[in-house]
Amino acid sequence: MSAARVFAVGALVVAVVLVGALLLKGGNLTTYELTFQNAGQLVKGDDVQIGGRRVGNVKKIELTDNNQARIKIELEDGFAPLHRGTTAIIRATSLSGIANRYIALTPGPDNGPEIADGGALTAEATTAPVDLDQLFNTLDKPTRKALDDVIQGSATWYDNAGKDANKGSKYFNPALSTSSTLVNELVGDQKAFTDFVVSSSKVVTAIAARRNDLSSLVSNANETTGAIAAENTSLEQALGLLPGTLRKANTTFVNLRSTLDDLDTLVSVSKPATKDLAPFFRQLRPLVADARPTIKDLRLLVRRPGANNDLIELLRKAPRLQRIAQPTFRDSIAALRKSTPVLSFIRPYAPDLAGWIRDFGQTTANYDANGHFARIQPIFNSFNLNNTTLVPAGNAARALGIVSKQFKRCPEAASQTPADQTTVYRDENGKLDCDPSQVLPGP
């Protein structure tokens, strides 16, 4: 045998020994003790996982003095040491499985204290699973009976339907794959998913606190839906008119677009003026506060409990009042129109009338031995003066004298007239029935 062949055989033996040593050599294992309320059907050799990856196994299961489960696990090198804040939970691959459990670890923060080899996690940091039979035990007897009926009904449902079920089973794979994609998207961002679950829990809690209001809402919605369904004919007619309405509304909306363009100009111009609104509103606020009693009184004036005591009831009676007042107003208007010439004639004599009342009052306010200074007596032209002798006049002469001595003085003619004749009033159109030549004698 040549030296080269011997060297090759020796190198092969050395390589086999190295590979065997590497395969037979175990990695460094770190041991921890976990305390659970119960072992949850764990058995020796079950997996220990972190994030869905196997990192160790269950080494030993014991019962503590207070009837809790002490489980010893071993972690492979590279996944230890654990840190404070680590939690553990026993999970199952399915609710109906037996002895298919594993321990899922959630490592604590890396900046926390390390848990030494052989350290322990107390029951406060662990969670035992809830088995399906425990869930069933929480149900009362009628509920369990109803669930049993559901299961039996499902069996009846699938009885003699195997072929159809087999046809439908071919769609399971795409349904599961798409569901898996959906779930992966949901749990891709754990923080967002956790926040969503927490927020949903708060929403459900808030809704549960308002369950009476929600029940009333559902009841009212049911009555509303029933009322709408009862008007199905009217609803059908309304839906038939809706297309035409929408077409007309479309034209309106198109025209509204140009209106909004013009409104933009108005808004732009109004912006400088809006800076004065804040001071205006600050000054307006005290006025609004002071106006509350007035508004309250105005509200009571418009509408007040009781009968015949507010403006609304007054307005309701206004039509009847209008019917009664209409002929009265018509006659009053006719009377005013007919009295207008009289008032037009009397109006210029207002100063004379006021002066007469004033002077007559002053005159009749004084007394002497014979009574008031003012003495009034009727004068009849019973005599005519003939030189120094009074000659009785006849009846015709007396009447003639009364008529002939009536005056038609103009306004202001009762006062002495100045030389410029400016005090005698004359109307512009000359229709006033008076004689401007009748003035008081004297300069």
C-alpha positions in Angstrom: 0.0 0.0 0.0 1.4 3.3 -1.0 2.0 6.2 1.5 -0.6 8.4 -0.3 -3.3 5.7 0.1 -2.5 5.3 3.8 -2.7 9.1 4.3 -6.1 9.2 2.6 -7.5 6.3 4.7 -6.3 8.1 7.9 -7.8 11.4 6.9 -11.2 9.6 6.3 -11.1 7.9 9.7 -10.4 11.3 11.4 -13.3 13.0 9.6 -15.7 10.2 10.6 -14.6 10.5 14.2 -15.1 14.3 14.1 -18.5 14.0 12.6 -19.6 11.4 15.1 -18.3 13.5 17.9 -20.3 16.5 16.7 -23.4 14.5 16.2 -23.2 12.7 19.5 -22.2 15.7 21.5 -25.2 17.5 23.2 -25.5 21.3 23.3 -25.4 23.3 26.5 -28.9 23.1 28.2 -30.3 25.6 30.7 -32.9 24.4 33.2 -35.8 26.3 34.7 -38.7 25.4 37.0 -42.2 26.7 36.1 -45.1 26.6 38.6 -48.6 26.3 37.1 -52.0 25.9 38.8 -52.3 22.6 37.0 -50.2 20.7 34.5 -52.9 21.0 31.8 -52.3 17.4 30.5 -48.6 18.1 29.8 -46.4 15.0 29.6 -42.6 14.6 29.8 -41.0 15.4 26.4 -43.6 18.0 25.3 -42.2 21.0 23.4 -41.2 24.4 24.8 -41.6 27.0 22.2 -40.8 30.7 21.7 -42.6 32.5 18.9 -43.8 29.1 17.4 -40.2 27.6 17.3 -39.2 24.7 19.4 -36.4 25.8 21.9 -36.6 23.0 24.5 -38.7 20.3 26.1 -40.4 19.3 29.3 -38.0 17.4 31.5 -39.9 16.6 34.6 -43.4 17.2 36.1 -44.0 17.2 39.9 -46.8 18.1 42.4 -46.0 20.8 44.9 -47.2 20.8 48.6 -50.1 23.2 47.7 -51.2 21.0 44.9 -49.7 23.0 42.0 -47.7 21.7 39.2 -43.9 22.2 39.2 -42.6 21.6 35.7 -38.9 21.5 34.9 -37.9 22.5 31.4 -34.6 22.5 29.5 -33.8 25.2 26.9 -31.3 24.8 24.2 -28.2 27.0 23.9 -28.9 30.4 22.3 -32.3 30.8 23.9 -31.1 31.3 27.5 -30.8 33.0 29.8 -34.4 34.2 30.3 -35.0 37.6 31.8 -37.4 38.9 34.5 -40.8 39.6 33.0 -40.9 36.3 31.1 -44.3 34.6 31.1 -45.3 31.0 30.2 -48.6 29.5 29.1 -49.7 26.0 28.4 -51.3 25.8 25.0 -52.9 23.0 22.9 -52.8 22.4 19.2 -56.6 21.9 19.3 -59.4 22.0 21.8 -60.3 18.3 21.3 -56.7 16.9 21.5 -55.2 15.0 24.4 -51.5 15.0 25.3 -50.8 17.4 22.5 -49.8 20.4 24.8 -46.8 22.6 24.7 -45.4 25.5 26.8 -45.2 28.8 25.0 -42.7 31.3 26.5 -42.9 35.0 26.1 -39.4 36.3 27.0 -39.1 39.4 29.2 -37.2 42.5 28.1 -33.5 42.1 27.4 -32.6 44.9 29.8 -34.3 43.1 32.7 -32.4 41.0 35.3 -31.4 37.5 34.1 -32.9 34.4 35.5 -30.0 32.1 36.5 -29.8 28.5 35.5 -32.2 26.5 37.7 -34.3 29.6 38.4 -38.0 29.6 38.7 -41.1 31.3 37.3 -43.9 31.5 39.9 -47.6 31.0 39.3 -48.1 34.7 38.9 -46.0 34.5 35.6 -47.7 31.4 34.2 -51.1 30.6 32.8 -52.7 27.1 32.8 -55.0 26.2 29.9 -58.8 25.9 30.0 -59.8 22.5 28.8 -63.0 21.9 26.8 -64.6 19.9 29.5 -64.0 22.8 31.9 -65.8 25.1 29.5 -68.7 22.5 29.3 -68.8 22.3 33.1 -69.5 26.1 33.3 -72.8 25.6 31.3 -76.0 24.7 33.0 -78.0 21.6 32.2 -80.4 23.2 29.7 -77.5 24.8 27.8 -75.6 21.5 27.7 -78.7 19.7 26.5 -79.2 22.4 23.7 -75.5 22.0 22.7 -76.0 18.2 22.5 -79.0 18.8 20.3 -76.9 21.0 18.0 -74.2 18.3 17.7 -76.8 15.6 17.0 -78.5 17.9 14.6 -75.2 18.4 12.8 -74.9 14.6 12.6 -78.3 14.4 11.1 -77.5 17.2 8.7 -74.4 15.4 7.4 -76.2 11.9 7.3 -76.2 10.6 3.7 -74.5 13.8 2.5 -71.0 12.4 2.3 -70.7 12.9 -1.5 -71.8 16.5 -1.3 -69.4 17.1 1.7 -66.6 15.6 -0.3 -67.3 17.9 -3.2 -67.2 20.9 -0.9 -64.0 19.7 0.8 -62.0 20.6 -2.2 -62.6 24.2 -1.4 -61.2 23.9 2.1 -57.6 24.3 0.9 -58.1 27.7 -0.8 -60.3 28.8 2.0 -57.7 27.8 4.6 -54.9 29.3 2.6 -56.7 32.6 2.2 -57.8 32.5 5.9 -54.1 31.9 6.8 -53.1 34.9 4.8 -55.8 37.0 6.5 -54.7 35.9 9.9 -51.0 36.6 9.1 -52.0 40.1 8.1 -54.0 40.6 11.3 -51.2 39.4 13.6 -48.4 40.9 11.5 -48.4 44.0 13.6 -48.9 42.6 17.1 -49.1 46.0 18.8 -51.8 47.3 16.4 -53.7 44.0 16.7 -53.5 44.2 20.5 -54.7 47.8 20.5 -57.5 46.8 18.2 -58.6 44.0 20.6 -58.3 46.2 23.6 -60.3 49.0 21.9 -62.9 46.5 20.8 -63.2 45.3 24.3 -63.7 48.8 25.5 -66.4 49.4 22.8 -68.2 46.2 23.8 -68.0 47.1 27.5 -69.4 50.6 26.7 -72.2 49.0 24.6 -73.0 46.5 27.4 -73.3 49.4 29.8 -75.9 50.9 27.5 -77.7 47.6 26.8 -81.1 49.1 27.9 -80.7 52.0 25.4 -79.5 49.5 22.7 -82.5 47.3 23.3 -84.8 50.4 23.0 -82.9 51.4 19.8 -83.4 47.9 18.3 -87.1 48.0 19.3 -87.6 51.5 17.8 -85.7 50.5 14.7 -88.0 47.4 14.4 -91.1 49.6 14.6 -89.6 52.1 12.2 -88.8 49.3 9.7 -92.3 48.0 10.2 -93.8 51.4 9.5 -91.7 51.8 6.4 -92.7 48.3 5.2 -96.4 49.2 5.8 -95.9 52.2 3.4 -94.5 50.0 0.6 -96.8 51.5 -2.0 -95.8 55.1 -1.1 -92.2 54.0 -1.0 -92.5 52.4 -4.4 -94.0 55.7 -5.8 -91.2 57.7 -4.1 -88.6 55.4 -5.7 -90.2 55.9 -9.1 -90.0 59.7 -8.7 -86.5 59.5 -7.4 -84.7 59.3 -10.8 -86.4 62.5 -12.1 -85.6 64.2 -8.8 -81.9 63.2 -9.1 -81.7 64.5 -12.7 -83.1 67.8 -11.6 -80.8 67.8 -8.6 -77.9 67.2 -10.9 -78.7 70.3 -12.9 -79.0 72.2 -9.6 -75.6 70.9 -8.4 -74.0 71.9 -11.7 -75.3 75.4 -11.3 -74.3 75.4 -7.7 -70.7 74.9 -8.8 -70.5 78.3 -10.4 -72.3 79.8 -7.4 -69.6 78.4 -5.2 -66.9 79.9 -7.4 -68.6 83.3 -6.9 -68.8 82.6 -3.2 -65.1 82.1 -3.0 -64.6 85.7 -4.1 -67.1 86.8 -1.3 -65.2 84.7 1.2 -61.9 86.2 0.2 -63.2 89.7 0.5 -64.8 88.9 3.9 -61.7 87.5 5.4 -60.2 90.9 6.4 -63.5 91.8 8.1 -63.5 88.6 10.2 -60.7 89.8 12.3 -63.1 92.3 13.8 -65.6 89.6 14.7 -63.7 88.4 17.8 -63.8 91.8 19.6 -67.4 92.2 18.4 -68.4 88.9 19.9 -66.6 89.7 23.2 -68.6 92.9 23.4 -71.8 91.0 22.4 -71.4 88.4 25.1 -72.5 90.7 28.0 -75.5 91.9 25.9 -76.5 88.3 25.3 -76.2 87.5 29.0 -78.3 90.6 29.9 -80.8 89.8 27.3 -81.8 86.4 28.8 -84.5 87.8 31.1 -85.9 89.8 28.2 -85.9 86.8 25.9 -87.5 84.8 28.7 -90.3 87.4 29.1 -90.6 87.6 25.3 -91.0 83.8 25.2 -93.7 84.0 27.8 -95.3 86.8 25.8 -95.4 84.7 22.7 -96.4 81.4 24.4 -97.7 81.1 28.0 -99.6 78.2 29.6 -103.2 78.9 30.0 -106.0 80.3 27.8 -106.2 83.8 26.2 -102.9 85.1 27.6 -100.3 85.1 24.8 -99.7 86.5 21.3 -100.3 83.2 19.6 -103.9 83.1 20.8 -104.2 86.8 19.9 -103.2 86.1 16.4 -105.6 83.2 16.2 -108.4 85.7 17.0 -107.0 88.3 14.6 -109.1 87.0 11.6 -112.3 87.4 13.6 -111.2 90.9 14.7 -110.4 91.7 11.1 -113.8 90.8 10.0 -115.4 92.9 12.7 -113.0 95.9 12.3 -113.1 96.0 8.5 -116.5 97.9 8.2 -115.5 100.1 11.1 -112.2 101.1 9.5 -114.0 101.6 6.1 -116.5 104.0 7.8 -113.7 105.7 9.7 -111.8 106.2 6.5 -114.8 107.8 4.8 -115.4 110.0 7.9 -111.8 111.2 7.9 -111.9 111.9 4.2 -115.0 114.0 4.6 -113.6 115.8 7.6 -110.4 116.7 5.8 -111.8 120.0 4.3 -113.1 121.0 7.8 -109.8 120.3 9.4 -108.0 122.1 6.6 -110.1 125.2 7.3 -109.7 125.0 11.1 -106.0 124.3 11.1 -104.9 127.9 10.4 -107.0 129.2 13.3 -105.2 127.0 15.8 -103.1 130.0 17.1 -106.2 132.2 17.4 -108.1 129.5 19.3 -105.2 128.9 21.6 -104.8 132.7 22.2 -108.6 133.0 22.9 -108.5 130.2 25.4 -105.4 131.8 27.1 -106.7 135.3 27.2 -110.2 134.3 28.2 -108.8 132.3 31.0 -106.7 135.2 32.2 -109.7 137.6 32.0 -112.1 135.3 33.8 -109.6 134.6 36.6 -110.0 138.1 38.2 -112.9 139.4 40.2 -114.2 142.8 41.1 -117.4 143.9 43.0 -119.5 142.9 40.0 -118.0 139.5 39.4 -115.5 138.5 36.7 -113.9 141.1 34.5 -115.3 139.4 31.5 -118.9 140.2 31.0 -120.8 138.8 28.0 -124.2 139.6 26.8 -125.9 139.3 23.4 -126.2 142.4 21.4 -129.1 142.9 19.0 -129.5 145.8 16.7 -132.7 147.0 18.4 -131.9 150.7 18.0 -130.3 153.0 15.5 -128.5 156.1 16.4 -130.1 159.3 14.9 -127.8 162.2 15.9 -128.2 161.9 19.7 -131.4 159.9 19.8 -131.9 156.2 19.8 -134.6 155.2 17.4 -136.1 151.7 17.7 -135.6 149.5 14.7 -138.1 147.1 13.3 -137.9 143.3 13.3 -136.6 143.1 9.8 -133.9 145.7 10.5 -132.8 143.8 13.6 -132.4 140.6 11.6 -130.6 142.4 8.9 -128.2 143.9 11.4 -127.3 140.5 12.8 -126.6 139.1 9.5 -124.7 142.1 8.2 -122.4 142.3 11.2 -121.0 138.7 10.9 -117.2 138.7 10.3 -115.1 136.4 8.2 -111.7 137.3 9.5 -108.6 135.4 8.4 -106.3 133.7 10.9 -104.1 136.1 13.0 -106.6 139.0 12.2 -107.5 139.2 15.9 -104.2 141.0 16.6 -103.1 144.4 15.5 -101.7 144.3 12.0 -98.3 145.9 11.4 -97.7 148.3 8.6 -96.3 145.6 6.3 -99.5 143.5 6.6 -97.4 140.4 7.3 -99.5 139.0 10.2 -102.6 138.2 8.2 -102.5 134.5 7.1 -103.5 133.6 3.6 -103.4 130.1 2.3 -101.5 129.5 -0.9 -104.4 128.4 -3.1 -106.7 131.2 -1.9 -109.6 128.8 -1.1 -109.8 129.7 2.6 -113.2 131.4 3.2 -112.1 134.6 5.0 -111.8 138.3 4.3 -108.2 139.6 4.8 -109.6 143.2 4.9 -111.3 142.5 8.2 -108.7 143.6 10.7 -108.7 145.4 14.0 -109.0 149.1 13.8 -106.1 151.3 14.7 -102.5 151.7 13.5 
